[in-house]
Amino acid sequence: MKSPVVVVAIALTAAILVAASLLIVVGTRKGPGTSTLNVPALQQPLKPAHLV
């Protein structure tokens, strides 16, 4: 019987692989010309924390 650490490690690895593959599939199902890789970041000025 495998130790609990090995079982948890295998489960976490499987979950990460499933999540990554779903993100890749969803990211590549966009229509042509709607790439999410080149979207500019929101241009909002940041206020220093002590002035908030």
N, CA, C and O atoms as a MOPAC input file, in Angstrom:
PM7 MOZYME 1SCF
protein

 N      0.84800 1    -1.18700 1     0.00000 1
 C      0.00000 1     0.00000 1     0.00000 1
 C      0.89100 1     1.24700 1     0.00000 1
 O      1.90400 1     1.30900 1     0.69700 1
 N      0.48300 1     2.24000 1    -0.80400 1
 C      1.27600 1     3.46400 1    -0.89900 1
 C      1.05000 1     4.34900 1     0.31500 1
 O     -0.01200 1     4.33500 1     0.93700 1
 N      2.07400 1     5.11200 1     0.62700 1
 C      1.94200 1     6.02300 1     1.75500 1
 C      1.02400 1     7.18600 1     1.37000 1
 O      0.88900 1     7.50200 1     0.18800 1
 N      0.39900 1     7.81800 1     2.35500 1
 C     -0.50600 1     8.93700 1     2.05700 1
 C      0.18000 1    10.09000 1     1.31700 1
 O     -0.46200 1    10.78200 1     0.52600 1
 N      1.45600 1    10.29900 1     1.56200 1
 C      2.17600 1    11.38700 1     0.89000 1
 C      2.23600 1    11.12600 1    -0.60800 1
 O      2.05100 1    12.04600 1    -1.40400 1
 N      2.49000 1     9.89900 1    -0.99500 1
 C      2.57000 1     9.54900 1    -2.41200 1
 C      1.19700 1     9.69000 1    -3.06600 1
 O      1.09100 1    10.17800 1    -4.19000 1
 N      0.16300 1     9.27000 1    -2.37600 1
 C     -1.19200 1     9.37200 1    -2.91800 1
 C     -1.57700 1    10.83200 1    -3.13000 1
 O     -2.14800 1    11.18200 1    -4.16200 1
 N     -1.26700 1    11.67900 1    -2.15700 1
 C     -1.58600 1    13.09900 1    -2.27200 1
 C     -0.77600 1    13.73700 1    -3.39400 1
 O     -1.30400 1    14.55600 1    -4.14700 1
 N      0.48700 1    13.37800 1    -3.51500 1
 C      1.32300 1    13.92900 1    -4.57500 1
 C      0.79200 1    13.54200 1    -5.95300 1
 O      0.77300 1    14.36700 1    -6.86600 1
 N      0.36600 1    12.30200 1    -6.10400 1
 C     -0.18300 1    11.85700 1    -7.38500 1
 C     -1.49600 1    12.58400 1    -7.67900 1
 O     -1.73900 1    12.99100 1    -8.81500 1
 N     -2.33300 1    12.74600 1    -6.67100 1
 C     -3.61100 1    13.43600 1    -6.87100 1
 C     -3.40000 1    14.89900 1    -7.24100 1
 O     -4.08000 1    15.41500 1    -8.12800 1
 N     -2.47100 1    15.57200 1    -6.57400 1
 C     -2.19100 1    16.96300 1    -6.89300 1
 C     -1.62100 1    17.10500 1    -8.29700 1
 O     -1.99300 1    18.02400 1    -9.02700 1
 N     -0.72700 1    16.21000 1    -8.67700 1
 C     -0.15800 1    16.24800 1   -10.02000 1
 C     -1.24700 1    16.05600 1   -11.07200 1
 O     -1.27100 1    16.76200 1   -12.08100 1
 N     -2.13200 1    15.11600 1   -10.84000 1
 C     -3.22200 1    14.87700 1   -11.78400 1
 C     -4.14600 1    16.09500 1   -11.87100 1
 O     -4.57500 1    16.46600 1   -12.96300 1
 N     -4.45300 1    16.71500 1   -10.73900 1
 C     -5.32700 1    17.88600 1   -10.73300 1
 C     -4.68800 1    19.05500 1   -11.47300 1
 O     -5.37000 1    19.76900 1   -12.20800 1
 N     -3.39200 1    19.25500 1   -11.28800 1
 C     -2.69000 1    20.34000 1   -11.98000 1
 C     -2.67800 1    20.09400 1   -13.48300 1
 O     -2.87900 1    21.02300 1   -14.26600 1
 N     -2.44500 1    18.86000 1   -13.88700 1
 C     -2.43500 1    18.54500 1   -15.31800 1
 C     -3.81300 1    18.74900 1   -15.94500 1
 O     -3.91800 1    19.26300 1   -17.05800 1
 N     -4.85700 1    18.35300 1   -15.24100 1
 C     -6.21700 1    18.54200 1   -15.76600 1
 C     -6.54000 1    20.02800 1   -15.86800 1
 O     -7.09100 1    20.47500 1   -16.87500 1
 N     -6.20400 1    20.79100 1   -14.84100 1
 C     -6.48700 1    22.22600 1   -14.86700 1
 C     -5.70900 1    22.92300 1   -15.97900 1
 O     -6.25800 1    23.78000 1   -16.67300 1
 N     -4.44800 1    22.56900 1   -16.15600 1
 C     -3.64200 1    23.17700 1   -17.20800 1
 C     -4.18900 1    22.83500 1   -18.59100 1
 O     -4.24200 1    23.69700 1   -19.46800 1
 N     -4.59000 1    21.59600 1   -18.78700 1
 C     -5.11600 1    21.21600 1   -20.09400 1
 C     -6.43400 1    21.92300 1   -20.37700 1
 O     -6.69500 1    22.30800 1   -21.51700 1
 N     -7.27700 1    22.10100 1   -19.34600 1
 C     -8.53000 1    22.82900 1   -19.55300 1
 C     -8.26300 1    24.29200 1   -19.89600 1
 O     -8.93700 1    24.85800 1   -20.75700 1
 N     -7.29600 1    24.90100 1   -19.23900 1
 C     -6.96100 1    26.28900 1   -19.55600 1
 C     -6.44300 1    26.41600 1   -20.98300 1
 O     -6.76700 1    27.37700 1   -21.68100 1
 N     -5.64600 1    25.45700 1   -21.41200 1
 C     -5.12000 1    25.49400 1   -22.77400 1
 C     -6.25100 1    25.32900 1   -23.77700 1
 O     -6.30600 1    26.05200 1   -24.77200 1
 N     -7.14800 1    24.39300 1   -23.52900 1
 C     -8.26600 1    24.15800 1   -24.45400 1
 C     -9.16500 1    25.38300 1   -24.52000 1
 O     -9.55000 1    25.80000 1   -25.61200 1
 N     -9.50500 1    25.96600 1   -23.38600 1
 C    -10.37400 1    27.14000 1   -23.37500 1
 C     -9.67500 1    28.31700 1   -24.03800 1
 O    -10.31400 1    29.09500 1   -24.74700 1
 N     -8.38100 1    28.45800 1   -23.82100 1
 C     -7.64100 1    29.56400 1   -24.42200 1
 C     -7.50900 1    29.44200 1   -25.92100 1
 O     -7.42900 1    30.46000 1   -26.60900 1
 N     -7.48400 1    28.23500 1   -26.45000 1
 C     -7.32000 1    28.05500 1   -27.88600 1
 C     -8.64900 1    27.97600 1   -28.61500 1
 O     -8.65400 1    27.89500 1   -29.84300 1
 N     -9.78000 1    27.99600 1   -27.91400 1
 C    -11.08800 1    27.91600 1   -28.57000 1
 C    -11.62800 1    29.28800 1   -28.93600 1
 O    -12.74900 1    29.38900 1   -29.43400 1
 N    -10.85800 1    30.34800 1   -28.70200 1
 C    -11.28500 1    31.68400 1   -29.09200 1
 C    -11.31200 1    31.77400 1   -30.60900 1
 O    -10.60500 1    31.03900 1   -31.29900 1
 N    -12.12300 1    32.67000 1   -31.11500 1
 C    -12.19000 1    32.87100 1   -32.55300 1
 C    -10.92800 1    33.54300 1   -33.06600 1
 O    -10.12700 1    34.04400 1   -32.27700 1
 N    -10.74300 1    33.55800 1   -34.37600 1
 C     -9.56300 1    34.20700 1   -34.94000 1
 C     -9.57500 1    35.70700 1   -34.64900 1
 O    -10.61000 1    36.36400 1   -34.76200 1
 N     -8.43900 1    36.22500 1   -34.28400 1
 C     -8.33700 1    37.65000 1   -34.00500 1
 C     -8.71400 1    38.03300 1   -32.59500 1
 O     -8.76800 1    39.22200 1   -32.28400 1
 N     -8.97600 1    37.07200 1   -31.72900 1
 C     -9.34900 1    37.39600 1   -30.35000 1
 C     -8.35200 1    36.78100 1   -29.37500 1
 O     -8.73700 1    36.19700 1   -28.36200 1
 N     -7.08900 1    36.91600 1   -29.68900 1
 C     -6.06100 1    36.35200 1   -28.83000 1
 C     -6.06300 1    37.04600 1   -27.47500 1
 O     -6.18600 1    38.26800 1   -27.39000 1
 N     -5.92600 1    36.26200 1   -26.43100 1
 C     -5.86100 1    36.84400 1   -25.08700 1
 C     -4.42200 1    37.07400 1   -24.64400 1
 O     -4.18200 1    37.53900 1   -23.53000 1
 N     -3.46000 1    36.75000 1   -25.51100 1
 C     -2.05600 1    36.89200 1   -25.12200 1
 C     -1.57200 1    38.32900 1   -25.26600 1
 O     -0.66600 1    38.74400 1   -24.54300 1
 N     -2.15400 1    39.09500 1   -26.17900 1
 C     -1.66400 1    40.43300 1   -26.45300 1
 C     -2.58800 1    41.52400 1   -25.93800 1
 O     -2.52700 1    42.65700 1   -26.41400 1
 N     -3.43700 1    41.20300 1   -24.98000 1
 C     -4.34500 1    42.19600 1   -24.42100 1
 C     -3.54000 1    43.12000 1   -23.51600 1
 O     -2.86000 1    42.65300 1   -22.60200 1
 N     -3.61100 1    44.43700 1   -23.76200 1
 C     -2.84300 1    45.34900 1   -22.89800 1
 C     -3.41300 1    45.38800 1   -21.49100 1
 O     -4.61400 1    45.21300 1   -21.28500 1
 N     -2.55600 1    45.61400 1   -20.55400 1
 C     -2.98900 1    45.70700 1   -19.16000 1
 C     -3.78300 1    46.99100 1   -18.96200 1
 O     -3.61300 1    47.95900 1   -19.70300 1
 N     -4.64000 1    46.98900 1   -17.96700 1
 C     -5.41100 1    48.19000 1   -17.67300 1
 C     -4.46400 1    49.30000 1   -17.24200 1
 O     -3.60100 1    49.10100 1   -16.38700 1
 N     -4.63500 1    50.45300 1   -17.83700 1
 C     -3.74900 1    51.56900 1   -17.54700 1
 C     -4.36900 1    52.45000 1   -16.47000 1
 O     -4.92600 1    53.50800 1   -16.76100 1
 N     -4.26700 1    52.00900 1   -15.24600 1
 C     -4.77800 1    52.79100 1   -14.13200 1
 C     -3.60400 1    53.22100 1   -13.26300 1
 O     -2.78200 1    52.39300 1   -12.87000 1
 N     -3.52500 1    54.50000 1   -12.96600 1
 C     -2.41900 1    54.93800 1   -12.12300 1
 C     -2.53700 1    54.35000 1   -10.71500 1
 O     -3.62400 1    54.29100 1   -10.14100 1
 N     -1.43200 1    53.93100 1   -10.18900 1
 C     -1.41400 1    53.34900 1    -8.85100 1
 C     -1.11200 1    54.44200 1    -7.83000 1
 O     -0.20300 1    55.25000 1    -8.01800 1
 N     -1.87900 1    54.45300 1    -6.76200 1
 C     -1.64100 1    55.41000 1    -5.69900 1
 C     -0.77500 1    54.75000 1    -4.64200 1
 O     -0.95800 1    53.57300 1    -4.33400 1
 N      0.15600 1    55.48800 1    -4.09100 1
 C      0.94000 1    54.91600 1    -2.98300 1
 C      0.01400 1    54.55500 1    -1.82200 1
 O     -0.99000 1    55.22600 1    -1.58200 1
 N      0.35800 1    53.51200 1    -1.12200 1
 C     -0.50500 1    52.98700 1    -0.06100 1
 C     -0.72200 1    53.99200 1     1.07200 1
 O     -1.77700 1    53.98000 1     1.70700 1
 N      0.24800 1    54.85200 1     1.33400 1
 C      0.08700 1    55.77800 1     2.43900 1
 C     -0.81100 1    56.96100 1     2.10200 1
 O     -1.16200 1    57.73300 1     2.99500 1
 N     -1.19900 1    57.12900 1     0.81500 1
 C     -2.07000 1    58.20700 1     0.42600 1
 C     -3.52500 1    57.78300 1     0.28400 1
 O     -4.39200 1    58.61300 1     0.01000 1
 N     -3.79300 1    56.50500 1     0.47000 1
 C     -5.15400 1    55.99500 1     0.27900 1
 C     -6.02100 1    56.34700 1     1.44200 1
 O     -7.20200 1    56.00000 1     1.45900 1

